[in-house]
Amino acid sequence: MASSDGPQIFKSLTSVSGVSVWQPGSAEYEKENGSYFSAFEIEVKPSYIVSPNSAEQVQGLVRALRPHVLSGDCQIAIRGAGHTPFAGSANIQDGVTIDMRDLKGVKLSDDRSAVDISAGETWTNVYTELEKYGLTVAGGRVGRLGVAGFILGGGLSMFSARTGFSCDSVTEFQVVLASGETVRASIEENNDLWRSLKGGLNNFGIVTSFKMKTFSSGDIWGGLTYYMPDTFPQLLQNACDFAHDESDEDTHLMCSIGYGFGQQAVTCVMYHTKGEEDSPSLRRFTTVEPQIKQLCTMRTSTHLGFCEELSSFSGDGLRQYWVSVTIKPDVSLMKSFYNKWQETLVKIKDAEGLTFTLGFHPLTKSLLENSAKAGGNAMAIPSSDGPLFVVLINPTWKLAEDDNRIFVAVQDFITELRRLASEKESLHRYIFTNYAYKEDDVLAGYGPEGFSKLKEASEKYDPEGVFQQGTPGGFKLRN
Ligand SMILES: Cc1cc2nc3c(=O)[nH]c(=O)nc-3n(C[C@H](O)[C@H](O)[C@H](O)COP(=O)(O)OP(=O)(O)OC[C@H]3O[C@@H](n4cnc5c(N)ncnc54)[C@H](O)[C@@H]3O)c2cc1C
């Protein structure tokens, strides 16, 4: 049980001036709790949802909740835009969910080289504001995602080959620590905290704003190309060649096979972020046939335009399972993953509303090199380990009665993928945080040195474990 002293907790929450506090049964509570991406987060029922709208209110809430958390009477969750697919990452049964979505603001610096983004923003809002000035940041590929959860999990952007992970573009975090103190974390100030927050999730405090480097962005050429299923082995070969050889840092790719509505199709989502139409770097994908031409969306648009396009492919409230492995590029291994995916699909395809994708997202050597140049992050992946592929497995379905068999089939599938990759010495320790499942040991995947630096930072900035035992959602360091 996450909270046992309701009236006292309610009193403490309402003592924070101006904060909205919602309880079960109220229309606001039902609306807010029903607005997560995944059905599994919606099914979690906190005792209170609180919605601060300023960094001061977040500070007030941490101070008010701290004694309850330390006495073991109360546990908390921190919600960004609420896109984690598994239950309990950004919501908490019988506890207090701090919903950060009212913390709004996208403020460009006077010299326009940086932007301060409040923790409740989505990428759509950030790009909409920056586009007015011909600028953008290396943020999410999907506009509807929360800036906060995305960056604190590392974040893969369409600009990543040039800029590293999205978190590598953050020059300063403002954080409310467990003590209730607000601090800045940057290269100069609290450097260990700055590095830890870049991939270290909610383990150190509540981030209230992110300062990110901006850069000019105009036309981008890209979109989605759809192919017949038989093309997948060829596209996997081309994706491996791309990961190994491609030197154009303005190119981005993800390649997937998906099932839905009784059909299979292959997609490549690709971009040339400097707007070069049919760039040579993408021709190994644009020329593969047979394509499903009527579905192709390749065109010239903007960062905002493309991120809105990807937003339109997902909706809230479905049953979601996202899980991933990271491997070295190895086409025969990737083809065996594809064969195992087909076998798993046969077992679950009768589930109502099933969609099921297997996606390959390259982490190119230049991405890892540019990430290291930006000052390091919690994931600590040496560039010599690259190139790598993040392999994303994602079924979605409608009915709770199918949960168990889908989880079992997909868990067997992922176990088999890990076995196959280990056998070929192609499995990498890193589990892409933003696509990880709750049972994965994500932080151990940051390597022994990376993990111990995170643990040291946690002991220094949160000695009593408010963000460990008191905030159980996500991936923890000290359980
Ligand atoms: C449709 C879709 C597409 C996606 N595409 C990509 C992609 O292209 N690249 C990629 O990298 N990821 C991608 N993701 C994964 C996504 O980045 C993660 O789900 C991320 O957690 C979303 O952030 P959020 O704020 O919406 O999530 P939330 O679920 O609200 O938060 C995620 C975690 O961050 C913590 N947190 C949130 N705000 C704060 C804060 N202010 N301070 C401290 N901790 C906080 C929460 O407690 C939680 O544990 C995608 C997800 C979806 C659903």
The ligand as a Tripos MOL2 file, in Angstrom:
@<TRIPOS>MOLECULE
LIG
   53    58     1     0     0
SMALL
NO_CHARGES

@<TRIPOS>ATOM
      1 C1          4.3580    6.7700  -29.6750 C.3       1 LIG1
      2 C2          5.7080    6.8100  -29.0080 C.ar      1 LIG1
      3 C3          6.8490    7.0970  -29.7640 C.ar      1 LIG1
      4 C4          8.1050    7.1430  -29.1650 C.ar      1 LIG1
      5 N1          9.1980    7.4820  -29.9110 N.ar      1 LIG1
      6 C5         10.4020    7.6410  -29.3090 C.ar      1 LIG1
      7 C6         11.5420    8.0830  -30.0330 C.ar      1 LIG1
      8 O1         11.4670    8.3340  -31.2350 O.2       1 LIG1
      9 N2         12.7210    8.2150  -29.3830 N.ar      1 LIG1
     10 C7         12.8220    7.9620  -28.0360 C.ar      1 LIG1
     11 O2         13.9070    8.1450  -27.4710 O.2       1 LIG1
     12 N3         11.7580    7.5460  -27.3190 N.ar      1 LIG1
     13 C8         10.5670    7.3840  -27.9210 C.ar      1 LIG1
     14 N4          9.4850    6.9710  -27.1970 N.ar      1 LIG1
     15 C9          9.6390    6.6580  -25.7730 C.3       1 LIG1
     16 C10         9.4210    7.9200  -24.9190 C.3       1 LIG1
     17 O3         10.5370    8.7530  -25.0650 O.3       1 LIG1
     18 C11         9.2520    7.5580  -23.4400 C.3       1 LIG1
     19 O4          8.0420    6.8750  -23.2920 O.3       1 LIG1
     20 C12         9.2890    8.7880  -22.5260 C.3       1 LIG1
     21 O5          9.2930    8.3420  -21.2030 O.3       1 LIG1
     22 C13         8.1200    9.7100  -22.7450 C.3       1 LIG1
     23 O6          8.1930   10.8060  -21.9000 O.3       1 LIG1
     24 P1          6.8880   11.3080  -21.1120 P.3       1 LIG1
     25 O7          7.2630   12.5380  -20.3410 O.co2     1 LIG1
     26 O8          5.7650   11.3960  -22.0620 O.co2     1 LIG1
     27 O9          6.6930   10.0560  -20.1680 O.3       1 LIG1
     28 P2          6.2360    9.7860  -18.6470 P.3       1 LIG1
     29 O10         5.6780    8.3980  -18.6900 O.co2     1 LIG1
     30 O11         5.3700   10.8560  -18.1250 O.co2     1 LIG1
     31 O12         7.6060    9.8110  -17.8600 O.3       1 LIG1
     32 C14         8.6350    8.8760  -18.0950 C.3       1 LIG1
     33 C15         9.5200    8.7510  -16.8330 C.3       1 LIG1
     34 O13        10.1610    9.9940  -16.5880 O.3       1 LIG1
     35 C16         9.8830   10.4510  -15.2380 C.3       1 LIG1
     36 N5          9.6800   11.8930  -15.2880 N.ar      1 LIG1
     37 C17         8.8000   12.5630  -16.0820 C.ar      1 LIG1
     38 N6          8.9060   13.8900  -15.8440 N.ar      1 LIG1
     39 C18         9.8560   14.0550  -14.8990 C.ar      1 LIG1
     40 C19        10.4200   15.1930  -14.2530 C.ar      1 LIG1
     41 N7         10.0200   16.4250  -14.5400 N.pl3     1 LIG1
     42 N8         11.3930   14.9990  -13.3270 N.ar      1 LIG1
     43 C20        11.8260   13.7430  -13.0150 C.ar      1 LIG1
     44 N9         11.3180   12.6320  -13.6010 N.ar      1 LIG1
     45 C21        10.3470   12.7870  -14.5270 C.ar      1 LIG1
     46 C22         8.6100    9.7380  -14.8290 C.3       1 LIG1
     47 O14         8.5270    9.5820  -13.4260 O.3       1 LIG1
     48 C23         8.7130    8.4060  -15.5730 C.3       1 LIG1
     49 O15         9.4150    7.4440  -14.8050 O.3       1 LIG1
     50 C24         8.2290    6.8790  -27.7800 C.ar      1 LIG1
     51 C25         7.0900    6.5630  -27.0300 C.ar      1 LIG1
     52 C26         5.8540    6.5290  -27.6240 C.ar      1 LIG1
     53 C27         4.6620    6.1830  -26.8070 C.3       1 LIG1
@<TRIPOS>BOND
     1     1     2 1
     2     2     3 ar
     3     2    52 ar
     4     3     4 ar
     5     4     5 ar
     6     4    50 ar
     7     5     6 ar
     8     6     7 ar
     9     6    13 1
    10     7     8 2
    11     7     9 ar
    12     9    10 ar
    13    10    11 2
    14    10    12 ar
    15    12    13 ar
    16    13    14 ar
    17    14    15 1
    18    14    50 ar
    19    15    16 1
    20    16    17 1
    21    16    18 1
    22    18    19 1
    23    18    20 1
    24    20    21 1
    25    20    22 1
    26    22    23 1
    27    23    24 1
    28    24    25 2
    29    24    26 1
    30    24    27 1
    31    27    28 1
    32    28    29 2
    33    28    30 1
    34    28    31 1
    35    31    32 1
    36    32    33 1
    37    33    34 1
    38    33    48 1
    39    34    35 1
    40    35    36 1
    41    35    46 1
    42    36    37 ar
    43    36    45 ar
    44    37    38 ar
    45    38    39 ar
    46    39    40 ar
    47    39    45 ar
    48    40    41 1
    49    40    42 ar
    50    42    43 ar
    51    43    44 ar
    52    44    45 ar
    53    46    47 1
    54    46    48 1
    55    48    49 1
    56    50    51 ar
    57    51    52 ar
    58    52    53 1
@<TRIPOS>SUBSTRUCTURE
     1 LIG1         1 GROUP 0 **** ****
